[in-house]
């Protein structure tokens, strides 16, 4: 019995240039169990009233911190849409991402 694999990308992609194929796959985010667990824990901590004022998400480059932040912001915004219709001053989510400089060293001094 032959195993049939269903392609999850367009068949035409196979005949396109390597640049076009790379661009296609760079635009895809694949779910990961650990990222889903981190999202669930983060949302639970954000939605339950506690004494926590600030949450930090830290880790090495490429592990999904920005993906986690963007997904969290999207879900919080979706959850707040109904209440935002009646309260236009509501800010459902705010965040800061510390971008490393070219040298790779983070500088806490603010330059104006």
KAHUWO-V357309 format. One line per field, one symbol per residue. ss: DSSP state (2 for helix, 1 for strand, 0 for the rest). psi: psi as a letter, one per 20 degrees, with the letter a starting at -180 (. if undefined). A space follows every 10 residues. Layout:
BEGIN
ss->???
psi->???
END
This chain:
BEGIN
ss->0000000000 2222200222 2222220000 0022222222 2222222000 0000000000 0000222222 2222222222 2222220000 0000000000 0000000000 00
psi->pqpppppjrp hhhhirrhgh gghghhjppp qpghhggggg gggghhippa iphpppoqrr pjijgggggg gggghhgghi gghhhiniip ohqqrppopq rhijpppipp p.
END
